[in-house]
Amino acid sequence: MKLVMVLVAGLTACTADAPPEDTRCHCTPRPSTLDVLPQLRRHIDMVARQAKGRDVKLVDDELRLQAAQACAPCGSWVGERASVDEMFPLARVRDAVRSTCLGLVLRDGSTVYGDARPAACRR
């Protein structure tokens, strides 16, 4: 039990000295048109009906390439293994009217972003 307490205290001390999260966005994507809503809806449908993994992966790869191009010059935000769930907030696809670099523009005009887009750049 003492060992666990020592480990917890040690980990807490390490995170307490961690630098604060950077609140500045260091990369700004150029404005571009990104129309991936049909592919996002297709991805959701394929997963829901349990389509073959390879078929879903092909759609996902296409989404990843389009997102990387739309996010240029910030393409590093879209890792080669980034999942669709990380790139786009799939729970909000139904409310979306268009897509943007790792985000969805909703009917009310607001934009929601996927977890792959750095928090400081979600404005």
Buried (B, 14 or more C-beta within 10 A) or exposed (E): EEEEEEEEEEEEEEEEEEEEEEEEBEBEBEEEEBEBBEBBBBBBEBBEEEBEEEEBEEBBEBBBEBBBEBBEEBBEBBEEEBBBBBBBBBEBBEBBEBBBBBBBBBEEEEBBBBBBBBEEBBE
